[in-house]
Amino acid sequence: MDAVLDASPPPLDQRVGTVTPLVRRTARVMIVDDQAIVRFGLRQLLAGDPQLAVVGEAANPRDALMIADRCPPDLVILDVEVGRADAGVELARMLLERHRGVRVLVLTGCRDREVMMRTVRVGVHGYVRKGAETADITRAVHTLLRGESVFDSRSGGAVVVDLLRNDERPAARGLGAAMLTERENQVLRLLAVGMSNREIGGRLVISEATVKFHVRNLRDKLDVRRRTEIVYTATRQGIV
């Protein structure tokens, strides 16, 4: 039976760059934002949820990595504008690489389309604008922890959604000359950011066996033999 601790937050100056000594209740959450008031607000928002425990918070990428290594979180709430240019995007990439299974929710006011594109391509699981209703933020946290994704189209336009939504594509010319289905395009885009079959299944909420079926279809339609050739060939043909 999980232990229940007093969730009252310690003083801010004792928390930044440190691991909060909380016993895990259900899901461990880490907050990364360079604004103390934002970190405090998120901690207060999540403190009343018995399924969540904020185990640490950081104001910069270095401290975030240190905390994550010492107390691996289940979910990270991250502002990609933390630190120098591109530091937030790189932090998201490193967290996903170093901590298998961690879910990353970007909560930011950033409206730079290029930054948003790079962030989604590294494999974050959610992208929500700052200024969203508190209920929407809480709902996004629980959605990610269920293995699903949340991408708010209002967080900067259709660029985030377009990376995951399957728009109609022109027929592939050359090898295979095949039109990919909606699901095959989705699988292809996630292959392009280096996801495994299991990770793709979690993102699209389908079984690993179904992912393998679509990967097999991609090989056939692109006329390649190996999985590693799929993205290369699709890139050359302008599909991804």
Secondary structure, 3 states (H helix, E strand, C coil): CCCCCCCCCCCHHHCECEECCCCCCCEEEEEECCCHHHHHHHHHHHHCCCCEEEEEEECCHHHHHHHHHHCCCCEEEECCCCCCCCHHHHHHHHHHHHCCCCEEEEEECCCCHHHHHHHHHCCCCEEEECCCCHHHHHHHHHHHHCCCCEECHHHCCHHHHHHHCCCCCCCCCCCCCCCCCHHHHHHHHHHHCCCCHHHHHHHHCCCHHHHHHHHHHHHHHHCCCCCHHHHHHHHHCCCC
